[in-house]
Amino acid sequence: MKNWSGHIIFDSAFEWKDLEKAFPEIWDTIVSETKQNQEEAQYDQTSMELNIVELKKNRKPFGYFKDGAKFRMIFPDGKKEMIIYRGTLSEDIHEMTEKVAKILKAKKIKFTIEYDRMLLYEIRKRRK
């Protein structure tokens, strides 16, 4: 099945600090799909550490949205949600969302999964 985006919606009792232990593994799963040189890898490591600092303070992380990345990890404002986004219709979105879900389940974080809920997808769907 091809999708634009995978949405991991956390339950109402979720707090951002709950994601702290799972975040490095999720980060590595997403980032490992992007080819990068040594300098870019160091930048990504620093970016991950800044995300962890936010989680320790129980604040929404920044995510991962580097230009040229195969996947982006977005945390929309005002929602307890993580979006895995690629920018093109792809079977990879479903697979990556399931990989992240497996990590979250192992850490006992409750969530639901939905697909293609981004405004961009709705606009493109209406144009057809």
C-alpha positions, 0 to 999 in steps of 0.5 A, a space after each residue: 500500500 502506498 502512502 504519503 504520511 504515517 501518523 502515530 497518535 499518542 493517547 491522552 495520558 502521554 507526556 513527551 518525556 515518555 518518548 525519551 527512552 525510545 527516541 534514540 532508536 526511533 531516530 536511528 531508524 529514520 536517519 539510517 535511511 539517509 545517505 550522509 557523510 561524516 560531517 552530516 552524521 555529526 550534525 544529525 547526532 547533535 540534532 538528536 541530542 537537542 531533541 532529547 534535551 527537549 524530551 527530558 524537559 517534557 517538551 515536544 521535540 524538534 523532529 528530523 526534517 533535513 533537506 535530502 533526507 529520505 524520511 522526515 519525522 514531524 511533531 505538529 504543534 498542539 498535538 500529541 502526534 508524530 508524523 513520518 513523511 516522505 514527500 512522495 507516494 511510497 510503500 516505504 512510509 507504511 514500512 517505516 511507520 510500522 518499524 517505529 510502532 514496533 519500537 514504541 510498543 516495546 517501550 509500552 507507549 500507547 498510540 494509534 496509527 493512521 495514514 495520509 492525514 496531512 493537509 498536503 495530502 488532502 489538497 492533492 487529493 482534491 486536485 485529482 
